Amino acid sequence: DLEQATATVTAGLKQFPDDVELLYQSAVLLEKKGNRQQAMERMRKILELDDSHAEALNFVAYHHAEKGTDLELALSQAQLALKSKRTGYIIDTLGWIYFKLGRYEESREQLEEASNLLPEDPVILEHLGDLYRALTLWEQAAAAYRKSLQLDPLAAGVAEKLQSLPVEQTP
């Protein structure tokens, strides 16, 4: 219940306006409601209060990776987040940034690890498929895209990526 969660977090923030965990939860709720810009502003406020908050660093770094902006800053944020907290999602962010920078071998190391840690995450599998496609590893790309689609049949663009692979390489 997003509305109830939002009301609870908002009430908490009235009493504790600088509580980074409440701010983080409010940012996540804003993101879930489609309000990414406000979520980013909230994450930046968290980083002003705690410049090593792993989840906020990861959120901002991933945002930049998705937009293809400030990739060197995003890289340093993801690396800092990873030093603080080693999770599959942060590893995926780091791998995705390396991918966006064209650093495919470093990307492969990170994305394969993230996929091993979180084998049921369709987004990580899509990232891995994109990397394999860039490396012209067609069969591995197809397998990653297929598994992503099994987990999330409505994943935007994944079916098209799978269909765009060279036909002779996709069984």
SVG drawing of the C-alpha trace seen along z (x, -y; Angstrom):
<svg xmlns="http://www.w3.org/2000/svg" viewBox="-3 -18 41 42">
<polyline fill="none" stroke="black" stroke-width="0.4" points="0.0,0.0 2.0,-2.9 -0.3,-5.6 -0.2,-4.2 3.6,-3.7 4.0,-7.3 1.8,-8.6 3.8,-6.7 7.2,-7.8 6.0,-11.4 4.8,-11.4 8.2,-10.1 10.0,-12.7 8.0,-15.4 9.5,-14.3 12.9,-13.3 13.6,-15.4 17.2,-14.5 16.9,-10.7 18.7,-9.2 16.8,-5.9 13.4,-7.7 14.6,-9.9 15.8,-6.9 12.4,-5.1 10.6,-8.3 12.9,-8.5 12.1,-4.8 8.4,-5.6 8.7,-8.6 10.5,-6.4 7.8,-3.8 5.2,-6.5 7.1,-7.6 8.5,-10.8 12.1,-10.1 13.2,-13.8 12.0,-14.2 13.5,-10.9 16.9,-12.0 16.6,-15.3 15.9,-13.2 18.9,-11.0 21.1,-14.0 19.9,-15.3 20.8,-11.9 24.3,-12.2 24.7,-15.7 23.9,-14.2 25.9,-10.9 28.2,-11.0 28.9,-7.2 25.2,-6.0 25.6,-3.0 22.0,-2.8 21.8,-6.5 25.2,-6.4 24.0,-3.4 20.6,-5.0 22.3,-8.2 25.1,-6.2 22.5,-4.0 20.4,-7.0 23.4,-8.5 24.3,-5.2 20.7,-4.9 20.9,-8.4 24.5,-8.1 25.4,-11.2 28.3,-12.0 29.6,-8.4 32.9,-9.1 31.1,-10.5 28.7,-7.6 31.7,-5.2 33.2,-6.7 29.9,-6.7 29.3,-3.0 32.8,-2.1 32.3,-4.0 29.0,-2.3 30.5,1.1 33.3,0.5 30.6,-0.3 28.2,2.5 28.7,5.4 25.3,6.3 24.3,7.7 22.5,4.5 25.5,2.3 27.7,4.8 25.2,4.6 25.3,0.8 29.1,0.9 29.0,3.3 26.4,1.2 28.5,-1.9 31.5,0.0 29.3,1.1 28.2,-2.4 31.9,-3.5 32.8,-0.7 34.9,1.1 33.4,4.5 35.8,6.8 35.4,5.0 31.6,4.9 31.5,8.6 33.2,9.4 30.7,7.3 27.6,8.3 28.3,12.0 28.9,11.7 25.7,9.7 23.8,12.3 25.2,15.1 24.2,13.3 20.7,12.4 19.9,15.0 16.2,14.1 16.5,10.4 15.3,9.7 17.1,6.3 20.5,7.7 19.9,10.4 19.0,7.8 22.2,5.9 24.2,9.1 22.4,9.8 23.3,6.3 27.0,6.9 27.1,10.3 25.5,8.7 28.2,6.0 30.9,8.7 29.1,10.6 28.5,13.6 25.2,14.2 24.2,17.5 25.0,16.1 23.0,12.9 20.1,14.9 20.1,17.1 20.2,14.0 17.4,12.3 15.3,15.4 15.7,15.8 14.9,12.1 11.7,12.6 10.8,15.7 11.0,13.7 9.3,10.6 7.4,11.3 6.5,7.6 10.1,6.3 10.2,3.3 12.4,3.9 13.9,7.2 11.9,9.3 13.0,6.9 16.7,7.2 16.3,11.0 14.7,10.9 17.4,8.5 20.2,11.0 21.7,12.7 19.3,15.5 21.9,18.2 23.3,17.8 20.0,18.1 18.6,21.6"/>
</svg>
